[in-house]
Amino acid sequence: MLAAGTPPDWAMVDISVPRPADRLPGISMAGFDNRAPMRADIAMVAHPSVTLLIDLSEEAGLVYDARGRREHGSVAIGLLPGDLRATGQGIGSYLQIRLQPVAAAAILGASAELSGTIAPLADVWGPDAEQAEDRLRAAPSWDERFSIASELLGRRLAARPPVDPEVAHTWRRTFTDRGRIRVDGMADEVGWSRKRLWSRFRAQLGLTPKRAAQLVRFDHAAHLLAAGHPAAAVAAASGYVDQSHLHREIKAFAGLTPTAIAAAPWLAIDDRAWPDAVPARRSAAARDDLPDGAAVCFP
């Protein structure tokens, strides 16, 4: 999330994360509670996951605007949503669920249709979405909410056919290699033609293998910048040709410069909400002593 109008006062937001027992492969969750009335105007940018934002507020919650479409309440946000803004005011609670594309395809079915857009949760979850929201809202603690969410997600994972193993393998390699994979070589690795891999990957996950690699690489580079690493070192460590290449991709995905991404409020709390995916922050002194391209540490 990138604050575009009124940045949230993160000091007034309590963040909860699941216990290890409630975690599922390819799925991350975090709970947010506003402890005081606050006004937020937030622009959201690309992330390598389909995001479910479940509004557990008793009063009016966030309103979402994307490409002329306006939604409120609980929503599903696809990959590469474009110009998406969330606005709201008051005290509220929200459960955010990040589904890596393979998990999203298994849980939501035709998740590819979500790419580049936003939809009400009921449209992609089905008729029991309201009942699921009611259960989550009535739960007395975040631990119980996470347990309920894991139960609901796990049930859908077990009931629906998974994506092709070749597609799942290609995504895993792309994600674990932080987008630095040579995507053309993946067809040989899984025993498919390049045309078949690209067609099946796009049909099931909503983007091409090359675009998936670019998205994963962008996300990792953005977090390294926010952790305090210099742009030249991030470019070298993330697989960009040079710093200009990094600048172009950051601009294409976020509409910002690397310097602006490094200071963006949307990354300011990721180390609390998504600690397993965020590089450690560096002190200013350590940043000054870091040779360009020499010592970027990965989590």
C-alpha positions in Angstrom: 0.0 0.0 0.0 1.3 3.4 -0.9 -0.2 6.5 0.7 -1.2 8.9 -2.0 -3.4 11.3 -0.1 -3.6 10.9 3.7 -1.0 8.4 5.0 -2.4 6.1 7.7 -1.0 6.7 11.2 0.5 3.2 11.6 1.2 3.9 15.3 -2.6 3.7 15.8 -2.9 0.4 14.0 -2.5 -3.0 15.8 -1.2 -5.7 13.5 -1.6 -9.5 14.2 -0.2 -12.4 12.4 -1.1 -16.1 12.5 0.5 -18.8 14.6 2.6 -21.3 12.7 -0.3 -23.9 13.1 -2.6 -21.6 11.1 -0.3 -21.1 8.1 -0.9 -22.7 4.8 1.5 -23.1 1.8 1.3 -20.2 -0.6 -1.0 -18.2 1.7 -0.1 -15.3 4.1 -2.5 -13.5 6.4 -2.4 -10.4 8.6 -5.0 -8.7 10.8 -5.3 -4.9 11.1 -7.2 -3.0 13.9 -7.5 0.8 13.9 -7.4 1.8 17.6 -8.7 5.4 16.9 -10.7 7.1 14.2 -8.4 7.8 11.2 -8.7 8.9 7.7 -6.8 7.0 5.0 -6.3 7.6 1.3 -4.1 4.8 0.0 -2.9 3.8 -3.5 -2.2 0.1 -3.9 0.4 -1.2 -6.3 1.3 -4.5 -7.8 2.2 -7.4 -5.6 2.8 -11.1 -6.7 -0.4 -12.3 -5.1 -4.1 -12.2 -5.3 -5.3 -10.2 -2.3 -8.5 -10.8 -0.3 -9.4 -7.8 1.9 -12.1 -8.9 4.3 -13.8 -5.9 6.0 -14.8 -6.9 9.6 -15.8 -3.4 10.6 -19.2 -2.8 12.2 -19.5 0.6 10.4 -18.7 1.8 6.9 -15.2 0.6 6.0 -12.9 1.1 3.0 -14.1 2.1 -0.5 -12.0 1.0 -3.5 -11.7 2.8 -6.8 -10.0 1.0 -9.8 -10.2 2.0 -13.4 -13.6 3.6 -13.0 -15.0 0.8 -10.9 -16.0 1.5 -7.3 -16.4 -1.2 -4.7 -16.8 -1.3 -0.9 -16.8 -3.9 1.8 -14.8 -7.2 1.3 -13.1 -7.5 -2.0 -10.7 -9.6 -4.1 -7.9 -7.8 -5.8 -6.2 -9.5 -8.8 -2.7 -9.4 -10.0 -1.6 -6.1 -11.6 -4.7 -4.1 -10.5 -3.5 -0.8 -12.0 -4.5 2.4 -10.5 -6.3 1.2 -7.3 -7.1 3.5 -4.4 -8.6 2.7 -1.0 -10.2 5.4 1.1 -12.0 5.3 4.4 -12.5 7.0 7.8 -13.3 5.6 11.2 -12.4 2.7 13.4 -12.2 -0.7 11.6 -10.8 -4.2 11.5 -9.6 -5.9 8.3 -8.2 -9.3 7.5 -5.8 -9.3 4.6 -5.1 -12.6 2.9 -2.4 -12.9 0.2 -2.8 -15.8 -2.1 0.2 -16.7 -4.3 -1.2 -17.3 -7.9 -1.1 -21.1 -7.6 -3.1 -21.0 -4.3 -5.4 -18.4 -5.7 -6.2 -20.6 -8.8 -7.0 -23.6 -6.5 -9.0 -21.6 -4.0 -10.9 -19.2 -6.3 -11.2 -21.2 -9.5 -10.9 -18.9 -12.5 -8.5 -16.5 -10.7 -7.0 -15.5 -14.1 -10.1 -13.5 -14.7 -9.2 -11.3 -11.7 -6.0 -10.1 -13.2 -6.0 -6.3 -13.7 -9.2 -5.8 -11.8 -11.1 -5.8 -8.4 -14.3 -7.6 -7.5 -16.6 -8.1 -4.6 -15.5 -11.0 -2.5 -18.9 -12.7 -3.0 -18.4 -12.7 -6.8 -15.3 -14.9 -6.5 -15.9 -16.8 -3.2 -19.5 -17.7 -3.9 -22.8 -17.6 -1.9 -21.2 -18.6 1.4 -19.0 -15.5 1.5 -21.4 -13.6 3.7 -21.5 -16.5 6.2 -17.7 -16.6 6.3 -17.5 -12.9 7.0 -20.1 -13.3 9.8 -18.0 -16.1 11.4 -14.8 -14.0 11.2 -16.5 -10.9 12.6 -18.0 -12.8 15.5 -14.7 -14.4 16.5 -13.4 -12.9 19.8 -9.7 -12.9 18.9 -7.4 -12.7 15.9 -6.0 -16.2 16.7 -9.6 -17.5 16.3 -10.1 -15.5 13.1 -6.9 -16.9 11.6 -8.0 -20.5 12.6 -11.4 -19.9 10.9 -9.8 -18.5 7.8 -7.3 -21.4 7.6 -10.2 -23.8 7.9 -12.2 -22.1 5.1 -9.2 -21.8 2.8 -8.0 -25.4 3.5 -11.4 -26.8 2.8 -11.5 -25.1 -0.6 -8.0 -26.2 -1.4 -9.0 -29.8 -0.7 -12.2 -29.6 -2.8 -10.9 -28.0 -6.0 -8.5 -29.5 -8.6 -5.0 -28.0 -8.4 -3.3 -26.3 -11.3 -1.1 -28.3 -13.7 2.0 -29.5 -11.9 4.1 -28.0 -14.6 2.5 -24.6 -14.0 2.9 -24.9 -10.2 6.6 -25.9 -10.6 7.3 -22.9 -12.9 5.7 -20.5 -10.4 7.6 -22.0 -7.5 10.9 -21.6 -9.4 10.0 -18.1 -10.4 9.2 -17.1 -6.8 12.1 -18.8 -5.0 14.6 -17.5 -7.6 13.1 -14.0 -7.0 12.2 -13.5 -10.6 15.8 -14.1 -11.9 14.9 -17.3 -13.7 15.3 -17.7 -17.4 11.7 -18.3 -18.3 12.4 -19.7 -21.8 14.4 -22.5 -20.2 11.5 -23.5 -17.9 9.7 -25.2 -20.8 12.5 -27.7 -21.3 12.6 -28.2 -17.5 9.0 -29.2 -17.3 9.0 -31.1 -20.6 6.5 -28.9 -22.4 6.8 -26.7 -25.5 7.3 -23.0 -24.8 4.0 -22.3 -26.4 2.1 -24.8 -24.2 3.7 -23.6 -21.0 3.0 -19.9 -21.7 -0.6 -20.7 -22.7 -1.4 -22.9 -19.7 0.4 -20.6 -17.2 -1.5 -17.6 -18.5 -4.8 -19.4 -18.6 -4.5 -20.7 -15.0 -2.6 -17.9 -13.2 -3.6 -14.8 -15.2 -0.2 -13.6 -16.6 2.7 -15.0 -18.6 5.8 -16.6 -17.1 7.8 -13.6 -18.2 5.4 -11.1 -16.6 5.3 -13.2 -13.4 9.1 -13.0 -13.2 9.1 -9.3 -13.7 6.5 -8.9 -10.9 8.4 -11.0 -8.4 11.6 -9.3 -9.2 10.0 -5.8 -8.8 8.5 -6.8 -5.4 11.8 -8.1 -4.0 13.7 -5.0 -5.3 11.1 -2.7 -3.7 11.5 -4.3 -0.3 15.3 -4.2 -0.6 15.1 -0.4 -1.3 12.7 0.0 1.6 15.2 -1.9 3.8 17.8 0.8 3.1 19.9 -0.8 0.4 21.3 1.6 -2.3 19.7 1.4 -5.7 22.9 0.3 -7.5 23.3 -2.6 -5.1 19.6 -3.6 -5.4 19.9 -3.5 -9.2 22.9 -5.8 -9.2 21.4 -8.2 -6.6 18.0 -8.4 -8.2 19.1 -9.2 -11.7 18.6 -5.9 -13.4 21.0 -5.0 -16.2 21.9 -1.7 -14.5 20.4 1.0 -12.3 18.6 2.5 -15.2 16.8 -0.8 -15.9 15.7 -0.9 -12.2 14.4 2.6 -12.5 12.4 1.8 -15.6 10.8 -1.3 -14.0 10.0 0.5 -10.7 8.4 3.3 -12.8 6.4 0.8 -14.9 5.0 -1.1 -11.9 4.6 1.7 -9.3 4.8 5.0 -11.2 7.6 6.1 -8.9 11.4 6.4 -8.7 13.5 4.0 -6.6 14.0 6.8 -4.1 10.3 7.3 -3.7 9.7 3.5 -3.3 12.3 3.4 -0.6 10.3 5.9 1.5 6.9 4.7 0.5 4.5 4.3 3.5 3.0 1.1 2.0 6.2 -0.8 2.8 6.7 0.8 6.2 4.8 -2.0 8.1 5.5 -5.0 5.9 8.2 -6.2 8.3 5.4 -6.5 11.0 2.6 -7.8 8.8 4.6 -10.1 6.5 7.9 -10.7 8.4 8.9 -13.8 6.5 9.0 -11.9 3.2 10.8 -8.7 4.1 14.6 -8.1 4.2 16.1 -6.8 7.4 16.4 -3.0 7.5 19.8 -1.5 7.5 21.1 1.4 9.6 22.2 4.6 7.8 25.8 3.9 8.8 25.6 0.4 7.4 24.1 1.7 4.2 27.0 4.2 3.8 29.6 1.5 4.3 27.9 -0.9 1.7 29.8 -1.1 -1.6 27.4 -0.9 -4.6 26.4 -4.3 -5.7 28.5 -6.1 -3.1 26.6 -7.0 0.0 22.9 -7.1 -0.4 21.6 -9.7 2.1 18.5 -11.7 1.4 16.2 -13.1 4.0 
